[in-house]
Amino acid sequence: MNVICILVSYYGTGSNILSALQDLFWLLKSKVEKQLQIISVLQWVLTFLIMGIACTLILMYILCTDCWAIAALYLAWLVFDWNTPKKGGRRSQWVRNWTIWRYFRDYFPIRLVKTHNLLTTRNYIFGYHPHGIMGLGAFCNFSTEATGVSQKFPGIRPYLATLAGNFRMPILRDYLMSGGICPVNRDSIDYILSKNGSGNAIIIVVGGAAESLNCTPGKNSVTLKNRKGFVKLALRHGADLVPVYSFGENEVYKQVIFEEGSWGRWVQKKFQKHIGFAPCIFHGRGLFSSNTWGLLPYSKPITTVVGEPITIPKTDNPSQEEVDFYHSLYVDSLIKLFDKYKSKFGLPETEVLEVN
């Protein structure tokens, strides 16, 4: 009642009050949406960083309580279901269509750009570049339906490939599989490309951990010169190669870059060699303010452009010359894709993609 009286005294009556109420409504709605966006991104960041370890510790704790039977049943199921990630996983369209992913998309925002049609009679290997710190564009575009990947590429089933170690973590493995995420190992990729019909697209972040060590705002570089395993897999299965570049992926976090030969880089490479990932010292914005440091990424646009497929013949035992030839075609295609779209997404015409 007091609010109405204030509005009447300040705005007058009739249409002026209605207009003021509408402004207030939209202001409150925008604030609520922004908070939901922050929550949606925060839950994924925490999932990426600690969910695997946290779920493992919780399961071990439950085993030591009166509820041990619940943990025992899950562990029995885990043993029975151990090889499912290697056989295409267990995706859930319900999970992929959660509303939370649309808030995740709008936080940055993230956008998926289609440049060519993909035939459902073919299989594909998408090379995703660059890695960034967490591959946020890769996750949002290909492990959820937030940017409409199934509408843009009808009949194509995307599988985002990530570290196989993630699928040894209880609960986390099931969460990842629900989004169509699979292990980035030969068994899993061979199964999807040879025993799962056609219309499959495996998304491989080619640069991996090595590329993540060099990602920093304002830098467009990819680790690709000596990454040829994905080309050999494409030849063995006759899967077409598709270059994908995500403009803005490197802009959402700031990272401490250790120089080659420094103790920091030595530690990172040891982790990369023996565990499969490299620890990074990075930061984004704070939870309550963009002017403080924290784990939330900065709200910077990420635009993922899916390029033209390169037709690859099926060769059971490809020679090194064949691998090198199609690898060079892929590198050239990626550079052309970058050069064609860089000015449309905020980069100067003089910007050059650095291929390491």
C-alpha positions as CSV (number, residue, x, y, z in Angstrom):
1,M,0.0,0.0,0.0
2,N,2.8,2.4,0.9
3,V,4.5,1.6,-2.5
4,I,1.3,2.5,-4.4
5,C,0.9,5.8,-2.4
6,I,4.5,6.7,-3.3
7,L,3.9,5.9,-7.0
8,V,0.7,8.0,-7.0
9,S,2.4,11.0,-5.4
10,Y,5.4,10.8,-7.6
11,Y,4.0,9.8,-11.0
12,G,0.4,10.8,-10.7
13,T,-2.4,8.5,-11.8
14,G,-3.5,6.2,-14.6
15,S,-1.0,5.5,-17.4
16,N,2.0,7.0,-15.6
17,I,1.6,4.6,-12.7
18,L,1.2,1.6,-15.1
19,S,4.3,2.6,-16.9
20,A,6.3,2.9,-13.7
21,L,5.1,-0.6,-12.5
22,Q,6.1,-2.1,-15.9
23,D,9.6,-0.5,-15.6
24,L,9.9,-1.9,-12.1
25,F,8.8,-5.4,-13.2
26,W,11.3,-5.5,-16.1
27,L,14.1,-4.3,-13.8
28,L,13.4,-7.0,-11.2
29,K,13.1,-9.6,-14.0
30,S,16.5,-8.7,-15.5
31,K,18.2,-8.9,-12.1
32,V,16.7,-12.3,-11.4
33,E,17.7,-13.6,-14.8
34,K,21.3,-12.4,-14.3
35,Q,21.5,-14.2,-11.0
36,L,20.2,-17.4,-12.6
37,Q,22.8,-17.0,-15.3
38,I,25.5,-16.7,-12.6
39,I,24.2,-19.8,-10.7
40,S,24.0,-21.9,-13.9
41,V,27.7,-21.1,-14.8
42,L,28.9,-21.5,-11.2
43,Q,27.4,-25.0,-11.0
44,W,29.3,-26.1,-14.2
45,V,32.6,-24.5,-13.0
46,L,32.3,-26.5,-9.7
47,T,31.4,-29.6,-11.6
48,F,34.5,-29.2,-13.8
49,L,36.8,-28.5,-10.9
50,I,35.6,-30.6,-7.9
51,M,32.6,-32.8,-8.6
52,G,34.6,-36.0,-9.4
53,I,36.7,-35.8,-6.2
54,A,33.7,-34.6,-4.0
55,C,31.5,-37.5,-5.2
56,T,34.3,-40.0,-4.6
57,L,34.8,-38.8,-1.0
58,I,31.1,-38.7,-0.3
59,L,30.7,-42.3,-1.5
60,M,33.6,-43.4,0.7
61,Y,32.0,-41.7,3.7
62,I,28.6,-43.3,3.1
63,L,30.3,-46.7,3.0
64,C,31.4,-46.0,6.6
65,T,27.9,-45.1,7.8
66,D,24.6,-47.0,8.4
67,C,23.7,-46.2,4.8
68,W,26.6,-48.3,3.4
69,A,24.2,-50.5,1.5
70,I,23.3,-47.5,-0.8
71,A,26.9,-46.9,-1.7
72,A,27.5,-50.7,-2.1
73,L,24.6,-50.9,-4.6
74,Y,26.0,-48.0,-6.6
75,L,29.5,-49.5,-6.7
76,A,28.0,-52.8,-7.9
77,W,26.2,-50.9,-10.6
78,L,29.4,-49.1,-11.4
79,V,31.2,-52.4,-12.0
80,F,28.4,-53.6,-14.2
81,D,28.2,-50.3,-16.2
82,W,32.0,-49.7,-16.4
83,N,32.3,-50.0,-20.2
84,T,29.2,-48.0,-21.1
85,P,31.3,-44.8,-21.7
86,K,33.3,-46.7,-24.3
87,K,30.2,-47.6,-26.2
88,G,28.7,-44.3,-26.9
89,G,27.6,-43.6,-23.3
90,R,24.0,-42.9,-22.2
91,R,22.8,-39.5,-23.3
92,S,19.6,-38.0,-22.0
93,Q,17.7,-35.5,-24.2
94,W,16.0,-34.4,-21.0
95,V,19.3,-33.3,-19.4
96,R,20.5,-31.8,-22.7
97,N,17.4,-29.6,-22.7
98,W,17.5,-28.4,-19.1
99,T,16.5,-24.7,-18.8
100,I,19.7,-24.1,-16.8
101,W,21.7,-24.5,-20.0
102,R,19.9,-21.6,-21.6
103,Y,20.9,-19.4,-18.7
104,F,24.4,-20.7,-19.1
105,R,24.4,-19.7,-22.8
106,D,23.0,-16.2,-22.1
107,Y,25.6,-15.4,-19.4
108,F,28.4,-15.0,-22.0
109,P,26.5,-15.2,-24.5
110,I,27.4,-18.3,-26.5
111,R,26.4,-18.7,-30.1
112,L,26.8,-21.5,-32.7
113,V,27.3,-20.6,-36.3
114,K,26.6,-23.1,-39.1
115,T,28.4,-22.6,-42.4
116,H,27.6,-25.8,-44.3
117,N,25.1,-28.7,-44.2
118,L,26.3,-32.1,-42.9
119,L,25.1,-35.3,-44.5
120,T,23.4,-37.8,-42.1
121,T,24.9,-40.6,-44.2
122,R,28.5,-39.7,-43.1
123,N,30.3,-39.7,-39.8
124,Y,32.4,-36.7,-38.7
125,I,35.3,-35.7,-36.5
126,F,35.1,-32.0,-35.4
127,G,38.4,-30.5,-34.4
128,Y,37.5,-27.8,-31.8
129,H,39.9,-24.9,-31.3
130,P,41.1,-23.3,-29.1
131,H,40.9,-25.3,-25.8
132,G,40.6,-22.3,-23.5
133,I,40.7,-23.0,-19.8
134,M,37.5,-25.1,-19.6
135,G,36.3,-25.5,-23.2
136,L,33.0,-23.6,-22.3
137,G,32.0,-23.1,-25.9
138,A,32.5,-26.8,-26.7
139,F,30.4,-27.9,-23.7
140,C,27.5,-25.5,-24.3
141,N,27.3,-26.0,-28.0
142,F,27.7,-29.8,-28.3
143,S,26.7,-31.2,-24.9
144,T,23.5,-29.2,-24.5
145,E,20.7,-28.1,-26.8
146,A,21.0,-24.4,-25.6
147,T,22.4,-23.2,-29.0
148,G,20.2,-25.5,-31.1
149,V,22.8,-27.9,-32.4
150,S,20.2,-30.6,-33.2
151,Q,18.1,-28.0,-35.1
152,K,21.1,-26.6,-37.0
153,F,22.4,-30.0,-37.9
154,P,19.4,-32.3,-38.0
155,G,20.1,-36.0,-37.9
156,I,23.6,-35.5,-36.5
157,R,24.5,-36.8,-33.0
158,P,27.3,-34.9,-31.3
159,Y,29.7,-36.5,-28.9
160,L,32.1,-34.2,-27.0
161,A,35.2,-36.2,-26.2
162,T,37.0,-35.5,-22.9
163,L,39.6,-37.1,-20.6
164,A,38.9,-40.8,-19.9
165,G,39.8,-40.3,-16.3
166,N,36.6,-38.4,-15.7
167,F,34.6,-41.6,-16.4
168,R,36.3,-43.3,-13.5
169,M,34.7,-40.9,-11.1
170,P,31.4,-42.0,-9.5
171,I,28.3,-39.8,-10.3
172,L,30.4,-37.5,-12.5
173,R,30.6,-40.1,-15.2
174,D,26.8,-40.5,-15.3
175,Y,26.4,-36.7,-15.4
176,L,28.8,-36.3,-18.3
177,M,27.3,-39.2,-20.2
178,S,23.8,-37.7,-19.9
179,G,25.1,-34.8,-22.0
180,G,26.5,-37.0,-24.7
181,I,30.1,-36.7,-23.5
182,C,32.5,-39.6,-24.1
183,P,36.1,-40.6,-23.4
184,V,38.7,-39.3,-25.8
185,N,40.3,-42.7,-26.3
186,R,40.6,-45.0,-29.3
187,D,38.1,-47.6,-28.0
188,S,35.4,-45.1,-27.5
189,I,36.0,-43.3,-30.9
190,D,36.3,-46.6,-32.8
191,Y,33.0,-47.8,-31.4
192,I,31.1,-44.6,-32.2
193,L,32.5,-44.4,-35.8
194,S,32.2,-48.1,-36.7
195,K,29.3,-49.6,-34.6
196,N,26.9,-46.8,-34.1
197,G,25.6,-46.2,-37.6
198,S,26.1,-42.9,-39.5
199,G,25.3,-39.3,-38.5
200,N,27.8,-39.3,-35.6
201,A,30.0,-36.3,-34.9
202,I,32.8,-36.6,-32.4
203,I,34.1,-33.3,-31.1
204,I,37.8,-33.5,-30.2
205,V,39.5,-30.5,-28.5
206,V,42.7,-31.2,-30.5
207,G,45.1,-28.9,-28.6
208,G,44.3,-30.5,-25.3
209,A,46.1,-29.7,-22.1
210,A,49.2,-28.3,-23.9
211,E,47.0,-25.7,-25.6
212,S,45.3,-24.7,-22.4
213,L,48.7,-23.7,-20.9
214,N,49.0,-20.9,-23.5
215,C,45.5,-19.5,-23.6
216,T,45.2,-15.9,-22.6
217,P,42.9,-13.0,-23.6
218,G,43.9,-11.4,-26.9
219,K,45.8,-14.4,-28.1
220,N,44.6,-16.7,-30.9
221,S,46.9,-19.7,-31.1
222,V,46.3,-23.4,-31.5
223,T,48.5,-26.5,-30.8
224,L,48.1,-28.4,-34.0
225,K,51.4,-29.0,-36.0
226,N,52.2,-32.3,-34.4
227,R,48.6,-33.3,-33.5
228,K,47.9,-35.9,-36.2
229,G,46.2,-38.8,-34.3
230,F,42.7,-37.4,-35.1
231,V,43.5,-37.4,-38.8
232,K,44.6,-41.0,-38.7
233,L,41.4,-42.0,-36.9
234,A,39.4,-40.1,-39.6
235,L,41.2,-42.0,-42.4
236,R,40.7,-45.4,-40.7
237,H,37.0,-44.8,-40.4
238,G,36.4,-42.6,-43.5
239,A,35.0,-39.9,-41.2
240,D,35.0,-36.4,-42.6
241,L,37.0,-33.8,-40.8
242,V,35.4,-30.5,-39.8
243,P,37.4,-27.5,-38.5
244,V,35.7,-25.6,-35.7
245,Y,36.9,-22.3,-34.2
246,S,35.5,-20.6,-31.2
247,F,36.1,-16.9,-31.2
248,G,36.2,-15.6,-27.6
249,E,37.1,-18.9,-25.9
250,N,40.4,-17.5,-24.7
251,E,38.8,-14.2,-23.4
252,V,36.8,-15.5,-20.4
253,Y,39.6,-16.3,-18.0
254,K,43.0,-14.7,-17.3
255,Q,45.9,-17.0,-16.7
256,V,49.5,-16.9,-15.3
257,I,51.6,-18.0,-18.3
258,F,54.9,-19.7,-17.3
259,E,57.8,-19.4,-19.7
260,E,59.3,-22.4,-21.2
261,G,62.1,-23.7,-19.0
262,S,60.6,-22.2,-15.8
263,W,59.8,-24.3,-12.7
264,G,56.1,-23.6,-13.2
265,R,56.1,-24.9,-16.8
266,W,58.1,-28.0,-15.7
267,V,55.4,-28.9,-13.1
268,Q,52.6,-28.4,-15.6
269,K,54.3,-30.6,-18.1
270,K,54.9,-33.4,-15.6
271,F,51.2,-33.3,-14.7
272,Q,50.3,-33.4,-18.3
273,K,52.5,-36.3,-19.1
274,H,51.5,-38.6,-16.1
275,I,47.9,-37.6,-15.4
276,G,46.6,-36.2,-18.7
277,F,45.8,-32.6,-17.6
278,A,47.9,-29.6,-16.7
279,P,47.1,-27.5,-13.7
280,C,46.7,-23.8,-14.5
281,I,46.8,-20.7,-12.3
282,F,43.8,-18.7,-13.6
283,H,41.1,-16.4,-12.4
284,G,37.8,-14.9,-13.6
285,R,35.5,-12.5,-11.8
286,G,34.0,-12.8,-8.3
287,L,30.6,-14.1,-7.5
288,F,29.2,-10.8,-6.4
289,S,31.2,-8.3,-8.4
290,S,32.9,-8.3,-11.8
291,N,35.6,-6.1,-10.3
292,T,36.9,-8.8,-8.0
293,W,38.8,-12.1,-8.7
294,G,37.0,-15.4,-8.5
295,L,36.2,-18.6,-10.4
296,L,33.4,-17.3,-12.5
297,P,34.4,-16.6,-16.1
298,Y,34.1,-13.1,-17.4
299,S,31.0,-12.4,-19.5
300,K,32.6,-12.3,-22.9
301,P,30.9,-13.4,-26.1
302,I,31.9,-16.9,-27.4
303,T,31.0,-17.6,-31.1
304,T,31.6,-21.1,-32.3
305,V,31.9,-21.4,-36.1
306,V,31.5,-24.9,-37.7
307,G,33.4,-24.9,-40.9
308,E,33.2,-26.9,-44.2
309,P,33.7,-30.7,-43.9
310,I,36.8,-32.2,-45.6
311,T,35.9,-35.5,-47.4
312,I,38.2,-38.2,-46.1
313,P,38.5,-41.6,-47.8
314,K,38.4,-44.8,-45.7
315,T,41.8,-46.4,-45.4
316,D,42.4,-49.3,-43.0
317,N,46.1,-48.7,-42.7
318,P,46.9,-45.1,-43.7
319,S,50.5,-44.3,-44.5
320,Q,52.3,-41.4,-42.9
321,E,52.2,-39.5,-46.3
322,E,48.4,-39.8,-46.3
323,V,48.1,-38.6,-42.7
324,D,50.4,-35.7,-43.5
325,F,48.5,-34.7,-46.6
326,Y,45.1,-34.6,-45.0
327,H,46.5,-32.9,-41.9
328,S,47.9,-30.1,-44.1
329,L,44.4,-29.8,-45.7
330,Y,42.9,-29.5,-42.3
331,V,45.3,-26.9,-41.1
332,D,44.7,-24.8,-44.2
333,S,41.0,-25.1,-43.9
334,L,41.1,-24.0,-40.2
335,I,43.2,-20.9,-41.1
336,K,40.8,-20.0,-43.9
337,L,37.9,-20.4,-41.5
338,F,39.6,-18.1,-39.0
339,D,40.5,-15.5,-41.6
340,K,37.0,-15.5,-43.1
341,Y,35.1,-14.8,-39.8
342,K,37.6,-13.0,-37.6
343,S,36.5,-9.5,-38.5
344,K,32.8,-10.4,-38.0
345,F,33.5,-11.3,-34.4
346,G,35.6,-8.4,-33.1
347,L,39.1,-9.2,-34.4
348,P,41.1,-6.8,-36.7
349,E,41.8,-7.9,-40.3
350,T,45.5,-8.0,-39.4
351,E,45.0,-10.7,-36.8
352,V,46.8,-14.0,-37.6
353,L,46.0,-17.4,-36.2
354,E,49.2,-18.8,-34.7
355,V,49.6,-22.5,-35.4
356,N,52.1,-24.3,-33.0
